[in-house]
Amino acid sequence: MTRTFQVPADPGDRPLRRRSTVRVLVVDESDRVLLVGDSDPGTGARWWITPGGGIDPGEDEMAAVLRELHEETGLVITPDRVVGPLARRKVWHGYSDVVVDQHDTFYAVRTPAFDPVPAALTEEELATVHGLKWWTRDEMASTGELIWPVGMPELLALLEAPPATPHDLPTVEESSVAVSSRHEGR
């Protein structure tokens, strides 16, 4: 799907896309969390998210974790360094030109600090990503900027005591243009 980043006259007319994703909490030895600056060029909205993205056809979650970390941050790791899955959730993302019904699975990686440099962003990511930044928990708690996923402190607590089975998080909406009830019923 080619993105236009234009809000239709009726935002309820935005197409619906469904996908499954992996999201990765990347935490360094100083307990900082690496976040990706993301945006919606159609609205100018900006936020910070954990690295991760869609699971490609034929790919399992672990392969997606390893691929997404490399593509978005340059980090190359082996599966034995990945913790999780820690949690799962359903999230609705309303953007200028699309509504995404997304199922996230959260993993984590502890790593020495490194200078993150994307290795292979997609065309869409090149249009939306505006940086990478290490955040302390205090910075995340006190910033006026949006940080997704909602509930980051709960996810970080799961990393401290990983559950035997993934924790089910509540369904949330994280949007730059609100999701209409027309989409949630589809």
N, C-alpha and C positions, 0 to 999 in steps of 0.2 A: 504494500500500500504506500503510495507516494503522499507525503504530508503536504498540506497547503498552509497550515497554521492560520487559517481564516475562519472566524466564527460565523456560521450561517445565520441568516435572519432569525431563524428559530433554532436555538441551541439544541432543542430536542431532535433536530434532524441530523445531528452528527452521527456518523456510522459507529457501530459497536464492534469492538475488537476484543476477542477473548484470548488470554495467554497464560501460560504458567512460567514462573520466573524463579531464579535463585537470587538472593540478596546476601551480601557477605559483610559481616562486621570485621573490619581489619583494625586490629588493636596493636599498638607498639609497646615497647618496654616501659614507657612513661605513662601508659594507660590512656594514650590519646587514640581517637578514632578517626580513620581516614574517610572523608566524605567527598563526593563528586558534586560540583556545582552544576545544576541542571536548570532549564528554563523552558518557557513556552513563548516563542517569538511572536505568536499571534496576540498575546496579551501583555507581554513584557514581564510577566510574573517569573520570579526566580526562587529557587529553593536548593537545599542540600540533601543528598540521598546517599545511602550506602552503595558501594559498587555492586554490580550485578545486572541481570537482564534476562531476556527470554531464553528458554530452553529450545534449542534447535531440533528439528525433526531427527529422530534416531539417536539423540543425545540423552544420556542420563544426567541426573542432577549434579553428580560429582564432576563429570566432564564439563558441564556448563559453568560450575564454580571456577574451575581451573582456567577455562577459556576466557570468561568474563574478567577475572582478576588480571590476566595478562593484557587483554585488549584495553581495558579501562585504566589500569594503573601501571602496567609494565611488570608487575610482580609475577615471577614464575615460581611455583611451589609444587610439591608432591602431595598426593591425597592424604598421606599420614599426618600432614600438618593441619588438616581441616577438621574443625570441631563441628559436630552436628549430624543431622539437622537439629537445631535448637527449637524452632517454632514454625508454625504455619499460620497463614491468614488469607482471608479474601479481602481485597481492596478495590474500590472503585476510583479510577482516575478520570476526571473530566478535564480535557484540554480544549484548546480553541477549536480544533477540527476533528476530534475523535473522543469517544468514551471507551475506556479500557476496563473490562471486567477481568481482574488479575488475581491469580492465586500464587502467593509468595511462599517460598520456603527459605528460612534463614539459617545460615551457617556462620562460622567465625574462623578467623585465622589470627594467631598471635605471631608477630614478626618484629624483628628489629626495625627501627625507623629507617625509611629510605626516601629518596626523592622520587615521588611518583610522576611518571611520564607515560601517557597513553601510548600503546603500541599499535592499535588498530581500531580506531573509532569508525562506526558506520557513518554513512552520509547524514542520516538523521541526527546522530550524536554530534557530528561536527557542527550542525546548525544549532544545537541546544546546549551542549556542555560549555561551561564557562570557567572551569578550573577544578583543581584538586586541593584539599586542605586538611591538615591534621587538626583535630579539635579536642580540647580537654573536656571533661564532663562539665566543669563549671562554665566553660564558654558555651557549650550547647544549651545549658540550663538558663543562661542569662542573655543570650542573643535575641535580637528582634527579628532575625531571619528565620524563615521556615526550615525546619529539619524534618525530613521524612525518612524512616517510618515514624509515624506517631507512636509514642510509647518506647522511645529509644532507651530510657532508663531500665524498663522492664526487660528488654532484650539483653542489655549489658549484664543485668543481674543473672540471666540464664547462662551467660558465658562463665560466670564465677562458679556456678554449680550446674553443669549441663544435665538436662533431664534425660532419663533413659529412653523416653519417646518424645517426639516433638510436642511442645506446648501449643495448644490451640489459642490463638489470639482472636479478639473480637473483630468482626467486619468493620472496616472504616472507609471513609472517603478522604482522599487527598487530591484536591482539584484546583486548577486555575480558573476553570469555568464549571460551575456546579453541574452535577449529573441530574438529569431530569428523571422523574418517576417513570417516564415512558421507557427508559433504558433498564431500570432495575427490574422491571417485570419481564424482560425478554430473556 
